[in-house]
Amino acid sequence: MKKAAIEKKVLDALAEIRPYLVNDGGDVSLVSITDDIVHIKFEGACTACSVSRMTLKSGIEMTVKKYAPSIKEVIDVGASK
């Protein structure tokens, strides 16, 4: 699948989950897709949320993989190392 098609699928997945994040005062943005790894950045209340790791893996990553099965992982580039 071409890069543009994968990016569109990832953006569609983020659009599906975005209302839940916005409802809690947060948001998410796509930073990049490299080697089938999606790099996102949490925004707003999501940056300090204690369950953001669970949201990342059980919400965002699952949804992204549903739309784009070739994606291996979703990582938060804004997370503390």
Secondary structure, 3 states (H helix, E strand, C coil): CCHHHHHHHHHHHHHHHHHHHHHCCEEEEEEEEECCEEEEEEEEHHHCCCCHHHHHHHHHHHHHHHHCCCCCEEEECCCCC
